[in-house]
C-alpha cells in the first residue's frame, strides 16, 4: 500500500503534467501560470497582464547571450538568476510592448527550440532562426526581423584569410553548428574536409580558435561578433557571385511559431512593421558592440 507522501507526490506529478499539456492556441499566454492562452484583446478585457514567452539559446551573440545583471535593459531568464540580452531580446521586447505583454525568456538548447514551440512550452522562438523548406513543414514563420548574408570565419594567420571566393577555400577543414542552414553550405567548398557539426556558436569559435578546424560557416552578424570576441579571428565576406549559393529565403531571420497560429503571426508582423530598416541596422550594431567578451 502506498504511503500518503507517495500519493501526494503522484498527485503533484499528474497536476504538473496536466499544466504542461496546455499550450498557447493563439496570441500569447496569460500571466496566471504562463500556460493558458488568450488573445491580447481578451486579456485586456479581463485585466490580466499577458506574458509573451520565447525560446532562445541565450548563447548566440550578437543575436542573444547570457549576462549576470540587467544592464542595457536585459531581461531575466526564466527560472534562473541570470539575464539575456542581444538583438533577439530587443526585438522581442518591442513585439511584447506592441501586444501589451510582458516578455518571458526561456533558455533552450538550439535543437530543442522547435519542440518547445510546437508543444506549447513557449509562444515563439525569437532566436536568430532562418527560414528553410524543412522548418516550414513544422513551423510558421513571421515576416523577417533581420536579413543576413553567409560568410566564413578563419584565423587571421590562415592561408584562407585572403580568400576572395568559395573556390579559394579548397581543402579546408571546416565545420559549423548542427541543425542550421550554415552547415550544409560547407559542401560547396571544393574538396572540403567537413567535420561533425557542433552544438552551438561558442563551441564553434573555441574549435576554430584552438586549431581543431580552420574554417567555420555562419552569417555575417555571427562573423562580426566572432571578430570582436576573438582578436585572432577574421570574418571573410565574398561578393554575391563568389560566395555560397542558397535559397533567398534562407537569409531571412524570422520569429518561429506553431503551425496555424496566425493570430500571433499577425500581432508579430504588426509590431515588426513599425521597426525601420535603419533602426534594425543600428540595433544590430549595438548588439555587436555590447556583447560580452569571450573571456
ROTOR-418591 format. One record per residue (C-alpha): residue in three letters; chain; x, y, z. Coordinates in Angstrom, 3 decimals, padded with zeros to 6 digits. Last residue first. Layout:
+------+-------+----------+----------+----------+
! resn ! chain !       px !       py !       pz !
+------+-------+----------+----------+----------+
!  ALA !     A !        X !        Y !        Z !
...
+------+-------+----------+----------+----------+
END
This chain:
+------+-------+----------+----------+----------+
! resn ! chain !       px !       py !       pz !
+------+-------+----------+----------+----------+
!  UNK !     A !  036.970 !  035.591 ! -021.678 !
!  UNK !     A !  034.773 !  035.624 ! -024.787 !
!  UNK !     A !  033.696 !  039.238 ! -024.179 !
!  UNK !     A !  030.035 !  040.019 ! -023.593 !
!  UNK !     A !  028.057 !  041.592 ! -026.470 !
!  UNK !     A !  027.724 !  045.385 ! -026.362 !
!  UNK !     A !  029.268 !  046.400 ! -029.694 !
!  UNK !     A !  027.714 !  043.538 ! -031.659 !
!  UNK !     A !  024.308 !  044.251 ! -030.125 !
!  UNK !     A !  024.543 !  047.988 ! -030.840 !
!  UNK !     A !  025.434 !  047.364 ! -034.482 !
!  UNK !     A !  022.447 !  045.009 ! -034.679 !
!  UNK !     A !  020.209 !  047.737 ! -033.236 !
!  UNK !     A !  021.544 !  050.327 ! -035.660 !
!  UNK !     A !  020.814 !  048.033 ! -038.592 !
!  UNK !     A !  017.305 !  047.313 ! -037.319 !
!  UNK !     A !  016.655 !  051.031 ! -036.776 !
!  UNK !     A !  017.708 !  051.786 ! -040.354 !
!  UNK !     A !  015.482 !  049.005 ! -041.657 !
!  UNK !     A !  012.544 !  050.628 ! -039.853 !
!  UNK !     A !  010.680 !  048.980 ! -036.977 !
!  UNK !     A !  006.911 !  049.682 ! -037.152 !
!  UNK !     A !  006.202 !  046.749 ! -039.488 !
!  UNK !     A !  007.759 !  044.424 ! -036.910 !
!  UNK !     A !  004.940 !  045.097 ! -034.427 !
!  UNK !     A !  002.242 !  044.331 ! -036.991 !
!  UNK !     A !  004.120 !  041.216 ! -038.091 !
!  UNK !     A !  004.202 !  039.983 ! -034.503 !
!  UNK !     A !  000.476 !  040.522 ! -033.979 !
!  UNK !     A ! -000.374 !  038.883 ! -037.296 !
!  UNK !     A !  001.761 !  035.825 ! -036.535 !
!  UNK !     A !  000.105 !  035.616 ! -033.111 !
!  UNK !     A ! -003.291 !  035.356 ! -034.781 !
!  UNK !     A ! -001.950 !  033.041 ! -037.476 !
!  UNK !     A ! -001.075 !  030.310 ! -035.004 !
!  UNK !     A ! -001.738 !  027.569 ! -037.558 !
!  UNK !     A !  001.685 !  025.969 ! -037.308 !
!  UNK !     A !  003.364 !  026.882 ! -034.019 !
!  UNK !     A !  005.581 !  029.909 ! -034.303 !
!  UNK !     A !  009.095 !  030.855 ! -035.428 !
!  UNK !     A !  010.095 !  034.531 ! -035.427 !
!  UNK !     A !  012.125 !  035.333 ! -038.505 !
!  UNK !     A !  015.698 !  035.713 ! -039.773 !
!  UNK !     A !  015.504 !  035.750 ! -043.572 !
!  UNK !     A !  018.778 !  034.651 ! -045.200 !
!  UNK !     A !  017.289 !  031.261 ! -046.086 !
!  UNK !     A !  014.522 !  032.818 ! -048.178 !
!  UNK !     A !  016.935 !  033.640 ! -050.995 !
!  UNK !     A !  017.759 !  029.940 ! -051.324 !
!  UNK !     A !  021.494 !  029.371 ! -051.072 !
!  UNK !     A !  024.688 !  029.694 ! -053.096 !
!  UNK !     A !  027.777 !  030.450 ! -051.024 !
!  UNK !     A !  030.053 !  033.253 ! -052.187 !
!  UNK !     A !  031.677 !  034.428 ! -055.404 !
!  UNK !     A !  028.682 !  035.830 ! -057.284 !
!  UNK !     A !  027.447 !  037.787 ! -054.269 !
!  UNK !     A !  030.893 !  039.166 ! -053.449 !
!  UNK !     A !  032.501 !  037.326 ! -050.556 !
!  UNK !     A !  032.908 !  038.068 ! -046.852 !
!  UNK !     A !  035.743 !  036.656 ! -044.752 !
!  UNK !     A !  035.433 !  037.174 ! -040.989 !
!  UNK !     A !  038.740 !  037.133 ! -039.160 !
!  UNK !     A !  039.821 !  035.532 ! -035.894 !
!  UNK !     A !  042.849 !  036.328 ! -033.731 !
!  UNK !     A !  041.024 !  039.148 ! -031.903 !
!  UNK !     A !  038.412 !  036.666 ! -030.579 !
!  UNK !     A !  035.215 !  038.203 ! -029.187 !
!  UNK !     A !  035.076 !  041.124 ! -031.608 !
!  UNK !     A !  035.957 !  039.041 ! -034.646 !
!  UNK !     A !  033.429 !  036.388 ! -033.612 !
!  UNK !     A !  030.666 !  039.009 ! -033.323 !
!  UNK !     A !  031.379 !  040.186 ! -036.853 !
!  UNK !     A !  031.107 !  036.595 ! -038.052 !
!  UNK !     A !  027.891 !  035.999 ! -036.099 !
!  UNK !     A !  026.418 !  039.171 ! -037.618 !
!  UNK !     A !  027.539 !  037.998 ! -041.091 !
!  UNK !     A !  026.071 !  034.505 ! -041.057 !
!  UNK !     A !  027.967 !  031.289 ! -040.392 !
!  UNK !     A !  030.494 !  028.916 ! -041.986 !
!  UNK !     A !  033.575 !  027.999 ! -039.973 !
!  UNK !     A !  037.147 !  027.450 ! -041.168 !
!  UNK !     A !  040.483 !  026.139 ! -039.965 !
!  UNK !     A !  039.453 !  023.292 ! -037.703 !
!  UNK !     A !  040.706 !  021.997 ! -034.355 !
!  UNK !     A !  043.082 !  024.975 ! -034.254 !
!  UNK !     A !  042.189 !  026.303 ! -030.801 !
!  UNK !     A !  040.496 !  029.424 ! -032.193 !
!  UNK !     A !  038.439 !  027.349 ! -034.611 !
!  UNK !     A !  037.208 !  024.869 ! -032.014 !
!  UNK !     A !  036.563 !  027.632 ! -029.466 !
!  UNK !     A !  034.531 !  029.513 ! -032.048 !
!  UNK !     A !  032.390 !  026.509 ! -032.885 !
!  UNK !     A !  031.765 !  025.679 ! -029.222 !
!  UNK !     A !  030.596 !  029.261 ! -028.602 !
!  UNK !     A !  028.324 !  029.026 ! -031.677 !
!  UNK !     A !  026.446 !  025.904 ! -030.625 !
!  UNK !     A !  026.328 !  022.105 ! -030.707 !
!  UNK !     A !  028.957 !  021.347 ! -033.326 !
!  UNK !     A !  028.573 !  019.693 ! -036.726 !
!  UNK !     A !  030.920 !  016.805 ! -037.481 !
!  UNK !     A !  033.901 !  017.724 ! -039.641 !
!  UNK !     A !  033.852 !  018.523 ! -043.340 !
!  UNK !     A !  037.156 !  018.113 ! -045.129 !
!  UNK !     A !  036.274 !  020.256 ! -048.147 !
!  UNK !     A !  037.444 !  019.085 ! -051.558 !
!  UNK !     A !  035.875 !  022.155 ! -053.191 !
!  UNK !     A !  033.714 !  024.171 ! -050.756 !
!  UNK !     A !  030.032 !  023.836 ! -051.707 !
!  UNK !     A !  029.590 !  021.002 ! -049.170 !
!  UNK !     A !  030.219 !  023.540 ! -046.422 !
!  UNK !     A !  026.877 !  025.202 ! -047.139 !
!  UNK !     A !  025.068 !  022.297 ! -045.459 !
!  UNK !     A !  026.331 !  023.543 ! -042.050 !
!  UNK !     A !  025.090 !  027.118 ! -042.273 !
!  UNK !     A !  021.331 !  026.444 ! -042.641 !
!  UNK !     A !  021.407 !  025.215 ! -039.052 !
!  UNK !     A !  020.659 !  021.885 ! -037.368 !
!  UNK !     A !  024.227 !  021.486 ! -036.092 !
!  UNK !     A !  026.538 !  024.478 ! -035.980 !
!  UNK !     A !  029.541 !  024.789 ! -038.305 !
!  UNK !     A !  032.525 !  022.790 ! -039.558 !
!  UNK !     A !  035.621 !  023.036 ! -041.704 !
!  UNK !     A !  038.974 !  021.517 ! -042.551 !
!  UNK !     A !  039.637 !  023.392 ! -045.795 !
!  UNK !     A !  040.558 !  021.565 ! -048.991 !
!  UNK !     A !  039.592 !  024.388 ! -051.353 !
!  UNK !     A !  038.731 !  027.659 ! -049.608 !
!  UNK !     A !  039.828 !  029.739 ! -052.623 !
!  UNK !     A !  036.948 !  028.256 ! -054.649 !
!  UNK !     A !  034.494 !  029.852 ! -052.215 !
!  UNK !     A !  035.756 !  033.222 ! -053.397 !
!  UNK !     A !  038.027 !  036.090 ! -052.362 !
!  UNK !     A !  040.206 !  034.183 ! -049.907 !
!  UNK !     A !  042.860 !  036.240 ! -048.123 !
!  UNK !     A !  042.250 !  034.694 ! -044.690 !
!  UNK !     A !  042.309 !  031.181 ! -046.183 !
!  UNK !     A !  046.051 !  030.755 ! -045.703 !
!  UNK !     A !  045.338 !  031.249 ! -042.015 !
!  UNK !     A !  047.132 !  033.942 ! -039.982 !
!  UNK !     A !  043.920 !  035.828 ! -039.246 !
!  UNK !     A !  042.154 !  032.667 ! -038.164 !
!  UNK !     A !  039.049 !  031.856 ! -040.192 !
!  UNK !     A !  035.368 !  032.807 ! -040.192 !
!  UNK !     A !  033.158 !  032.258 ! -043.230 !
!  UNK !     A !  030.286 !  034.334 ! -044.585 !
!  UNK !     A !  026.577 !  033.960 ! -045.375 !
!  UNK !     A !  024.433 !  037.096 ! -045.506 !
!  UNK !     A !  021.697 !  038.427 ! -043.222 !
!  UNK !     A !  018.187 !  039.776 ! -043.278 !
!  UNK !     A !  016.622 !  040.731 ! -039.936 !
!  UNK !     A !  013.110 !  040.880 ! -038.476 !
!  UNK !     A !  011.755 !  038.804 ! -041.341 !
!  UNK !     A !  007.951 !  038.401 ! -041.588 !
!  UNK !     A !  006.705 !  035.698 ! -039.274 !
!  UNK !     A !  007.309 !  031.988 ! -039.693 !
!  UNK !     A !  005.019 !  029.001 ! -039.074 !
!  UNK !     A !  006.748 !  025.784 ! -038.012 !
!  UNK !     A !  006.549 !  022.059 ! -038.780 !
!  UNK !     A !  006.948 !  021.731 ! -042.556 !
!  UNK !     A !  008.371 !  025.253 ! -042.783 !
!  UNK !     A !  011.472 !  024.009 ! -040.983 !
!  UNK !     A !  012.336 !  021.675 ! -043.855 !
!  UNK !     A !  011.876 !  024.365 ! -046.515 !
!  UNK !     A !  014.186 !  026.669 ! -044.606 !
!  UNK !     A !  013.587 !  030.002 ! -042.870 !
!  UNK !     A !  016.243 !  031.461 ! -040.592 !
!  UNK !     A !  016.370 !  031.304 ! -036.806 !
!  UNK !     A !  018.134 !  034.080 ! -034.883 !
!  UNK !     A !  016.336 !  033.074 ! -031.688 !
!  UNK !     A !  012.903 !  034.576 ! -031.483 !
!  UNK !     A !  011.195 !  031.222 ! -030.997 !
!  UNK !     A !  007.543 !  031.625 ! -030.224 !
!  UNK !     A !  004.723 !  031.012 ! -027.760 !
!  UNK !     A !  006.672 !  028.819 ! -025.369 !
!  UNK !     A !  006.058 !  025.424 ! -023.722 !
!  UNK !     A !  003.313 !  024.970 ! -026.309 !
!  UNK !     A !  004.458 !  021.612 ! -027.661 !
!  UNK !     A !  005.143 !  023.032 ! -031.130 !
!  UNK !     A !  007.268 !  025.885 ! -029.785 !
!  UNK !     A !  009.340 !  023.957 ! -027.241 !
!  UNK !     A !  009.759 !  021.220 ! -029.848 !
!  UNK !     A !  011.180 !  023.728 ! -032.351 !
!  UNK !     A !  013.587 !  025.106 ! -029.684 !
!  UNK !     A !  015.043 !  021.745 ! -028.648 !
!  UNK !     A !  017.825 !  021.654 ! -031.269 !
!  UNK !     A !  019.094 !  025.071 ! -030.173 !
!  UNK !     A !  019.127 !  024.331 ! -026.455 !
!  UNK !     A !  016.587 !  026.441 ! -024.567 !
!  UNK !     A !  016.796 !  029.445 ! -022.231 !
!  UNK !     A !  013.201 !  030.590 ! -021.716 !
!  UNK !     A !  012.685 !  034.364 ! -021.798 !
!  UNK !     A !  009.408 !  035.931 ! -020.612 !
!  UNK !     A !  008.371 !  039.266 ! -022.162 !
!  UNK !     A !  005.445 !  041.048 ! -020.539 !
!  UNK !     A !  002.537 !  041.811 ! -022.837 !
!  UNK !     A !  000.769 !  044.875 ! -024.207 !
!  UNK !     A !  000.960 !  043.407 ! -027.707 !
!  UNK !     A !  003.186 !  046.215 ! -029.033 !
!  UNK !     A !  005.283 !  046.025 ! -025.875 !
!  UNK !     A !  005.812 !  042.289 ! -026.436 !
!  UNK !     A !  006.928 !  042.885 ! -030.028 !
!  UNK !     A !  009.337 !  045.657 ! -028.997 !
!  UNK !     A !  010.723 !  043.436 ! -026.263 !
!  UNK !     A !  011.184 !  040.609 ! -028.760 !
!  UNK !     A !  013.284 !  042.872 ! -030.998 !
!  UNK !     A !  015.477 !  043.842 ! -028.048 !
!  UNK !     A !  015.847 !  040.220 ! -026.989 !
!  UNK !     A !  016.688 !  038.999 ! -030.479 !
!  UNK !     A !  019.372 !  041.681 ! -030.927 !
!  UNK !     A !  021.084 !  040.870 ! -027.642 !
!  UNK !     A !  020.237 !  040.384 ! -023.995 !
!  UNK !     A !  019.584 !  037.624 ! -021.516 !
!  UNK !     A !  019.662 !  037.677 ! -017.730 !
!  UNK !     A !  020.795 !  035.438 ! -014.878 !
!  UNK !     A !  019.239 !  034.350 ! -011.569 !
!  UNK !     A !  017.431 !  031.440 ! -013.200 !
!  UNK !     A !  013.897 !  030.063 ! -013.606 !
!  UNK !     A !  013.020 !  032.286 ! -016.568 !
!  UNK !     A !  015.963 !  034.270 ! -017.914 !
!  UNK !     A !  015.592 !  037.855 ! -016.706 !
!  UNK !     A !  015.579 !  040.517 ! -019.476 !
!  UNK !     A !  018.480 !  042.855 ! -020.280 !
!  UNK !     A !  017.776 !  046.588 ! -020.449 !
!  UNK !     A !  021.401 !  047.576 ! -021.071 !
!  UNK !     A !  022.400 !  046.198 ! -017.648 !
!  UNK !     A !  020.119 !  043.603 ! -016.043 !
!  UNK !     A !  022.884 !  041.564 ! -014.434 !
!  UNK !     A !  024.833 !  038.320 ! -014.879 !
!  UNK !     A !  024.765 !  038.061 ! -018.664 !
!  UNK !     A !  023.554 !  035.444 ! -021.148 !
!  UNK !     A !  023.542 !  035.968 ! -024.912 !
!  UNK !     A !  021.306 !  036.612 ! -027.902 !
!  UNK !     A !  021.510 !  037.675 ! -031.539 !
!  UNK !     A !  025.060 !  039.030 ! -031.221 !
!  UNK !     A !  025.870 !  036.567 ! -029.835 !
!  UNK !     A !  024.352 !  033.087 ! -029.768 !
!  UNK !     A !  024.404 !  031.826 ! -026.181 !
!  UNK !     A !  020.981 !  032.799 ! -024.774 !
!  UNK !     A !  019.787 !  029.717 ! -026.663 !
!  UNK !     A !  016.320 !  031.023 ! -027.469 !
!  UNK !     A !  012.699 !  030.303 ! -026.552 !
!  UNK !     A !  010.037 !  032.997 ! -026.210 !
!  UNK !     A !  007.117 !  033.507 ! -023.848 !
!  UNK !     A !  004.839 !  036.539 ! -024.284 !
!  UNK !     A !  003.079 !  037.034 ! -020.950 !
!  UNK !     A ! -000.246 !  038.826 ! -020.640 !
!  UNK !     A ! -001.312 !  041.111 ! -017.841 !
!  UNK !     A ! -004.824 !  040.128 ! -016.773 !
!  UNK !     A ! -007.476 !  042.868 ! -016.675 !
!  UNK !     A ! -010.127 !  040.547 ! -018.100 !
!  UNK !     A ! -010.824 !  042.800 ! -021.078 !
!  UNK !     A ! -007.114 !  043.355 ! -021.663 !
!  UNK !     A ! -006.555 !  039.618 ! -021.813 !
!  UNK !     A ! -009.433 !  039.138 ! -024.218 !
!  UNK !     A ! -007.920 !  041.719 ! -026.567 !
!  UNK !     A ! -004.344 !  040.477 ! -026.205 !
!  UNK !     A ! -005.502 !  036.968 ! -027.192 !
!  UNK !     A ! -005.558 !  034.222 ! -024.577 !
!  UNK !     A ! -003.630 !  031.038 ! -023.998 !
!  UNK !     A ! -003.105 !  029.085 ! -020.802 !
!  UNK !     A !  000.407 !  028.219 ! -019.616 !
!  UNK !     A !  002.037 !  031.259 ! -018.004 !
!  UNK !     A !  000.792 !  030.398 ! -014.501 !
!  UNK !     A ! -001.553 !  033.380 ! -014.394 !
!  UNK !     A !  000.436 !  035.583 ! -016.743 !
!  UNK !     A ! -001.833 !  034.594 ! -019.623 !
!  UNK !     A ! -000.074 !  033.332 ! -022.703 !
!  UNK !     A !  000.374 !  034.805 ! -026.143 !
!  UNK !     A ! -001.876 !  035.075 ! -029.178 !
!  UNK !     A ! -003.374 !  031.814 ! -030.296 !
!  UNK !     A ! -003.685 !  028.252 ! -029.026 !
!  UNK !     A ! -000.918 !  028.608 ! -026.479 !
!  UNK !     A ! -000.193 !  025.276 ! -024.780 !
!  UNK !     A ! -001.903 !  023.234 ! -022.072 !
!  UNK !     A ! -000.027 !  019.939 ! -021.702 !
!  UNK !     A !  002.392 !  021.493 ! -019.236 !
!  UNK !     A ! -000.416 !  022.081 ! -016.745 !
!  UNK !     A ! -001.630 !  018.473 ! -016.950 !
!  UNK !     A !  001.910 !  017.182 ! -016.464 !
!  UNK !     A !  002.297 !  019.310 ! -013.338 !
!  UNK !     A ! -001.036 !  018.144 ! -011.926 !
!  UNK !     A ! -000.166 !  014.481 ! -012.536 !
!  UNK !     A !  003.176 !  014.972 ! -010.781 !
!  UNK !     A !  001.549 !  016.666 ! -007.805 !
!  UNK !     A ! -000.921 !  013.808 ! -007.452 !
!  UNK !     A !  001.876 !  011.261 ! -007.586 !
!  UNK !     A !  003.797 !  013.101 ! -004.851 !
!  UNK !     A !  000.706 !  013.347 ! -002.641 !
!  UNK !     A !  000.109 !  009.617 ! -003.050 !
!  UNK !     A !  003.731 !  008.884 ! -002.182 !
!  UNK !     A !  003.523 !  011.021 !  000.960 !
!  UNK !     A !  000.309 !  009.212 !  001.999 !
!  UNK !     A !  002.191 !  005.893 !  001.796 !
!  UNK !     A !  001.390 !  003.439 ! -000.971 !
!  UNK !     A !  000.000 !  000.000 !  000.000 !
+------+-------+----------+----------+----------+
END
